[in-house]
Amino acid sequence: MTGPKNSTDDDPRNSTDENPTVHTLDPAVLGTDDDPLALGSRSPAGTYALVFDAPAATIDVGALGEHRVSAGAYVYVGSAFGTGGLRRVLRHRRVAAGDHDARHWHVDYLGGHPAVELARVVCVTDRDVECAVATELASSLGSTPIEGFGSSDCSCDAHLARGDSVETATPLVEAAFRSKM
């Protein structure tokens, strides 16, 4: 397991907010007036997990090649600490909806597959717990189905885990975030 990619005492990723909130959202609410994160031009930074519902399929994951995935929930963990913050999640949602074709990250290949549905988004603001949550999920869900997926900039095995269903995986994702904050 690795720690945060960058850490200094004055870095907002190491915020000491005593009551950080784990948000579990239906992707349809993101970017709307009902979006509790108010994702827009001044989006907060943070760590997120995308929970996909996927059938058995073969998915081309760019440089990682073709991979056969079995039906189930696939959880990708990422972070967004650049200028756009968690607005990056809106881009992932557009790719998953078929409204954006560019594939920049491994998750774009999974989310952009026509039979895969983005079912939930779980996130926390001002915390860099990407590697810790990804490692926890690999353990609690018991599977990292594609070696190297989403972890090209760290030493984790993968930032993708597989669970049986969205309904059983989502509470484990929430628990992983809470345990690492």
Secondary structure, DSSP 8 states (H G I E B T S, - for coil): ----SS--TT-TTB---SS---EEE-GGGTTSTT-TT--STT---EEEEEEEEE-SEEEE-GGG-EEEE-SEEEEEEEEE-STTGGGHHHHHHHHHTTS-----SHHHHHHTSTT-EEEEEEEEESB--HHHHHHHHHHHH----STTTT-TTSS-S-SEEEES-HHHHHHHHHHHHHHT-
